[in-house]
């Protein structure tokens, strides 16, 4: 996929990069044991990679395939529901989708001192071919398995990256229709669906998905869902509604404690309502969650 694609609405060339992620969350285990990395989120941190997407409508929307997380889940379930071969095929597809380095193999190998730390492809077409080959093999050998179901998310990610949000939406909905309520990747599918709808300029639809994702106070991934909700409300020009969400965020996730999007929420409050940060400690080590795509309008 080229770095520049023709925008369907304006006809202008727009170079867009999907935002980068760095999720940092910790849990306390017993009394004063101190903060410890949540293994679930550690998988997310290790798997996040920068991707690229087409189209001027994707403002802040991103689904980087959670390769390590998918691997953990499928390996965990492989004893009962998936063969070792299916696990390998899924892991291969997810790794190419989320981690593959695109460029001259000789140059990339030289930069890595001859030891590739991620798959290397010469262009996006080769990446897509490698992903589809692994997923086609997975569907043929383990149709109906947990691994094949997780593969649906990998395919959806590829479509979103390639500029087909409608196709991605269909696959996210397929996953949600088949997965049980307790499936550990529901949050990823729901967020992906929100981004796919946003990419089609269905901002109300994206907000509805994020509202579902946020759930009740204390729900997993609620902090990220609240940040995305506020961001989209700003895109709609609903600044006061967005401010209410940001204030709710810092009430539920105090800024002196680790949370996924605290630095992004702080930035918005510093601009829109500095009084809301009165008495809040300054950030010690900023964690980048989102970089706005180059050339894209910001809230």
C-alpha positions in Angstrom: 0.0 0.0 0.0 1.4 3.4 -0.9 1.9 6.1 1.6 -0.3 8.5 -0.4 -3.8 7.6 -1.5 -6.4 9.7 -3.3 -9.1 10.8 -0.9 -12.5 9.8 -2.2 -14.3 13.0 -1.1 -11.8 15.7 -2.0 -9.6 14.2 -4.7 -6.6 15.4 -2.8 -3.6 13.3 -1.8 -3.6 12.8 1.9 -0.8 11.0 3.7 -2.1 9.5 6.9 -0.5 7.4 9.6 -2.5 5.5 12.1 -1.8 6.6 15.7 0.7 4.7 17.8 -0.3 3.0 21.0 1.5 2.5 24.3 -1.0 1.0 26.7 0.3 1.1 30.3 -2.0 -0.3 33.1 -1.1 -2.0 36.3 -3.0 -3.9 39.0 -2.2 -4.2 42.7 -2.0 -7.6 44.1 -2.6 -7.8 47.8 -2.0 -5.0 50.3 1.2 -3.1 49.7 2.7 -5.4 47.2 3.0 -2.4 44.9 1.9 -2.0 41.2 2.5 -5.0 39.0 2.1 -5.3 35.3 -1.2 -7.0 34.2 -0.1 -9.9 32.0 -3.2 -9.3 29.8 -2.1 -5.7 29.1 1.6 -6.7 28.9 0.6 -8.7 25.8 -1.1 -5.6 24.4 1.9 -3.4 25.0 4.3 -5.8 23.3 2.0 -6.2 20.3 1.2 -2.6 19.5 2.7 -1.4 16.2 2.3 1.6 14.0 0.1 0.8 11.0 -1.1 2.9 8.0 -4.6 3.5 6.8 -6.2 5.2 3.8 -8.9 7.8 3.6 -9.4 11.2 5.2 -12.2 10.1 7.5 -10.1 8.0 9.9 -9.3 10.6 12.6 -7.5 8.8 15.4 -9.1 5.5 14.5 -6.7 2.5 14.8 -6.7 -1.2 15.3 -3.2 -2.6 15.5 -3.6 -6.4 15.7 -2.8 -7.6 19.2 -0.5 -10.4 18.0 0.9 -11.4 21.3 -2.5 -11.2 23.0 -4.1 -13.4 20.3 -1.2 -15.8 20.7 -1.7 -16.0 24.4 -5.4 -16.6 24.1 -5.1 -19.2 21.4 -2.3 -21.1 23.2 -4.4 -21.0 26.4 -7.3 -22.5 24.5 -5.4 -24.8 22.2 -5.5 -27.8 24.6 -9.3 -28.0 24.2 -10.3 -26.2 21.1 -7.5 -25.7 18.6 -4.6 -27.7 17.2 -1.0 -26.6 17.4 -1.1 -26.0 13.7 -4.0 -23.7 13.9 -2.3 -21.8 16.7 0.9 -21.3 14.6 -1.2 -20.2 11.5 -3.0 -17.6 13.6 0.2 -16.4 15.2 1.9 -16.1 11.8 -1.0 -14.1 10.3 -1.2 -11.8 13.4 2.6 -11.2 13.4 2.7 -10.2 9.7 -0.3 -7.9 10.2 0.9 -6.2 13.3 4.7 -6.4 13.2 6.0 -6.7 9.6 8.6 -4.2 8.5 8.0 -2.9 5.0 11.1 -2.0 2.9 14.3 -3.3 1.3 15.1 -6.6 3.1 18.8 -6.0 2.7 18.7 -2.6 4.3 16.4 -3.8 7.1 18.5 -6.8 7.9 21.5 -4.6 7.9 19.9 -2.2 10.4 19.0 -5.2 12.6 22.6 -6.7 12.2 21.3 -9.6 10.1 18.9 -10.7 12.8 15.3 -9.8 11.9 13.2 -9.1 15.0 10.0 -9.0 12.9 8.9 -10.3 9.5 10.2 -8.3 6.6 8.2 -7.7 3.4 9.1 -5.6 0.4 5.7 -3.9 0.1 2.1 -4.0 1.4 1.0 -6.4 -1.2 3.5 -9.0 0.1 2.3 -8.4 3.7 -1.3 -8.9 2.6 -0.4 -12.1 0.7 1.4 -13.5 3.7 -1.5 -12.7 6.1 -4.1 -14.2 3.7 -2.1 -17.3 3.1 -1.9 -18.0 6.8 -5.5 -17.3 7.4 -6.7 -19.3 4.4 -4.8 -22.2 5.8 -6.3 -21.7 9.2 -9.8 -21.6 7.8 -9.2 -24.8 5.8 -7.6 -26.8 8.7 -9.5 -25.5 11.7 -12.8 -24.0 10.6 -15.1 -23.1 13.5 -12.2 -23.2 16.1 -11.4 -20.4 18.5 -8.3 -19.7 16.4 -10.3 -19.3 13.2 -12.7 -16.9 15.0 -9.7 -14.8 16.2 -8.5 -14.8 12.6 -11.6 -12.8 11.7 -10.2 -9.9 13.7 -6.9 -10.2 11.8 -8.7 -10.0 8.5 -10.8 -7.1 9.7 -7.6 -5.2 10.7 -6.1 -5.8 7.3 -9.2 -4.3 5.6 -9.2 -1.3 7.9 -5.5 -0.7 7.1 -6.1 -1.1 3.4 -8.9 1.5 3.4 -12.0 -0.7 3.3 -13.8 0.2 6.6 -17.1 -1.2 5.3 -15.5 -4.6 4.8 -13.9 -4.4 8.2 -17.2 -3.5 9.8 -18.8 -6.6 8.3 -16.1 -8.8 9.8 -16.2 -7.2 13.2 -19.9 -7.7 13.3 -19.4 -11.4 12.2 -17.0 -11.8 15.1 -19.4 -10.2 17.6 -22.2 -12.4 16.4 -20.2 -15.6 16.9 -18.2 -14.9 20.0 -19.7 -15.4 23.4 -20.2 -12.5 25.8 -17.2 -13.6 27.8 -14.8 -13.9 24.9 -11.5 -12.1 25.9 -11.3 -10.2 22.5 -14.7 -8.7 22.6 -13.2 -5.3 23.6 -10.9 -5.4 20.5 -13.8 -6.2 18.1 -16.1 -3.5 19.6 -13.4 -0.9 19.4 -12.5 -2.0 15.9 -16.2 -1.6 14.9 -16.3 1.9 16.4 -13.2 2.9 14.3 -14.7 1.3 11.2 -17.9 3.3 11.6 -15.9 6.5 12.3 -13.9 5.9 9.1 -17.2 5.9 7.2 -18.1 9.2 8.9 -20.8 7.5 11.0 -19.9 9.4 14.2 -23.1 8.7 16.0 -22.7 5.0 15.3 -19.1 5.1 16.5 -20.2 6.8 19.8 -22.9 4.1 20.3 -20.2 1.3 20.0 -17.9 3.2 22.4 -20.8 3.6 24.9 -21.2 -0.2 24.8 -17.5 -0.7 25.2 -17.2 1.6 28.2 -19.9 -0.3 30.1 -20.2 0.5 33.8 -17.7 2.1 36.1 -14.8 -0.3 36.7 -15.2 -2.2 33.4 -12.1 -3.3 31.6 -11.0 -0.9 28.9 -13.5 1.7 30.1 -10.8 4.4 30.4 -9.8 4.1 26.7 -13.4 4.0 25.6 -14.1 7.3 27.6 -11.2 9.0 25.9 -12.3 7.9 22.4 -15.8 9.0 23.2 -14.7 12.5 24.2 -12.5 12.7 21.1 -15.4 12.0 18.8 -17.7 14.4 20.6 -15.2 17.1 19.9 -15.2 16.1 16.2 -18.9 16.7 16.3 -18.4 20.1 17.8 -20.0 19.1 21.1 -17.3 20.6 23.3 -19.3 20.7 26.5 -20.3 17.1 26.2 -16.7 16.1 25.5 -15.6 18.1 28.6 -18.1 16.2 30.7 -16.5 12.9 29.5 -13.0 14.2 30.2 -14.0 15.3 33.7 -15.6 11.9 34.3 -12.4 10.3 33.2 -10.2 12.0 35.7 -12.8 11.5 38.5 -12.7 7.7 37.8 -9.0 7.5 36.9 -7.1 10.1 39.0 -4.2 11.4 37.1 -1.7 10.4 39.8 -2.5 6.8 39.0 -1.6 4.9 35.8 -4.3 4.7 33.1 -4.2 4.2 29.4 -5.2 7.6 28.1 -4.5 9.9 31.0 -2.0 12.0 29.1 -4.3 12.6 26.2 -7.1 13.6 28.5 -4.8 15.9 30.4 -3.9 17.7 27.1 -7.5 18.3 26.2 -8.3 19.6 29.6 -5.3 21.9 29.6 -6.7 23.5 26.5 -10.4 23.4 27.2 -10.7 23.6 31.0 -7.5 24.2 32.9 -9.4 24.7 36.1 -10.4 21.0 36.0 -6.7 20.2 36.6 -6.3 22.4 39.6 -4.4 20.5 42.3 -3.6 17.6 39.9 0.1 16.5 39.9 2.2 17.2 36.8 2.9 14.1 34.7 6.2 12.5 35.5 6.8 10.3 32.5 4.4 10.9 29.6 3.1 7.8 27.8 2.1 8.4 24.2 -1.2 6.9 23.4 -2.3 8.7 20.2 -0.4 10.7 17.6 -2.8 12.6 15.3 -2.4 11.5 11.7 -0.4 14.0 9.7 -2.6 16.5 7.9 -5.6 15.4 9.8 -7.8 18.0 11.7 -7.4 17.8 15.5 -10.1 18.4 18.1 
